[in-house]
Amino acid sequence: MLAEAGVAFEEVDITGVPELEAAYREWLPVVEIDGERAFVYFVDPAALVRRLKQMPADPTEAGA
C-alpha cells in the first residue's frame, strides 16, 4: 500500500535478530511512524492514510 502511494518506508525483517525478536515478535505486524508505534496486530488502511496525511510534507519539519 505504501509503495503504491509513493510513500518512503523501511521494512525490517526481525528474523534472527534476538533484540528485535524480543521487542517485536508478539506485536507483529508493527508499524512505527517517526519512531512511534502507530499500529500493532492489524493495520487499518484508512487509519494509516489518515496518520500519514497528518505528517508534515517536509520531513525536516517532523518533531518541530
C-alpha positions as CSV (number, residue, x, y, z in Angstrom):
1,M,0.0,0.0,0.0
2,L,2.8,2.5,0.9
3,A,4.8,1.6,-2.2
4,E,1.7,2.1,-4.4
5,A,1.2,5.5,-2.8
6,G,4.8,6.5,-3.3
7,V,5.5,6.8,0.4
8,A,9.0,6.1,1.6
9,F,9.2,3.4,4.2
10,E,11.7,0.9,5.7
11,E,10.7,-2.8,6.1
12,V,12.7,-4.5,8.8
13,D,13.0,-8.3,8.9
14,I,13.5,-9.2,12.6
15,T,14.2,-12.9,11.9
16,G,17.4,-13.9,13.5
17,V,18.0,-10.6,15.4
18,P,17.4,-11.6,19.1
19,E,16.9,-8.0,20.3
20,L,14.3,-7.2,17.6
21,E,12.6,-10.5,18.0
22,A,12.3,-10.0,21.8
23,A,11.0,-6.4,21.3
24,Y,8.5,-7.0,18.5
25,R,7.6,-10.7,18.0
26,E,4.4,-10.7,20.0
27,W,3.2,-7.4,18.3
28,L,3.6,-8.4,14.6
29,P,2.8,-6.7,12.4
30,V,4.2,-3.4,13.9
31,V,4.1,-0.1,12.1
32,E,6.0,2.8,13.5
33,I,5.7,6.3,12.2
34,D,8.7,8.6,13.1
35,G,9.8,6.1,15.7
36,E,6.4,5.9,17.5
37,R,4.3,2.7,17.4
38,A,1.2,3.5,15.4
39,F,-0.3,0.1,14.7
40,V,0.1,-3.5,16.1
41,Y,-1.5,-6.8,15.1
42,F,-3.6,-5.2,12.3
43,V,-3.1,-2.1,10.0
44,D,-6.3,-0.4,9.1
45,P,-5.6,1.1,5.6
46,A,-7.9,4.1,6.2
47,A,-6.4,4.9,9.6
48,L,-2.9,4.6,8.1
49,V,-3.8,7.1,5.4
50,R,-5.2,9.5,8.0
51,R,-2.0,9.2,10.1
52,L,0.2,9.8,7.0
53,K,-1.8,12.9,6.0
54,Q,-1.1,14.3,9.4
55,M,2.7,14.2,8.7
56,P,4.4,17.3,7.6
57,A,5.1,17.5,3.8
58,D,8.8,18.3,4.6
59,P,10.4,15.5,6.7
60,T,12.7,18.1,8.3
61,E,9.6,19.6,10.0
62,A,8.9,16.4,11.9
63,G,9.0,16.9,15.6
64,A,9.2,20.7,15.2
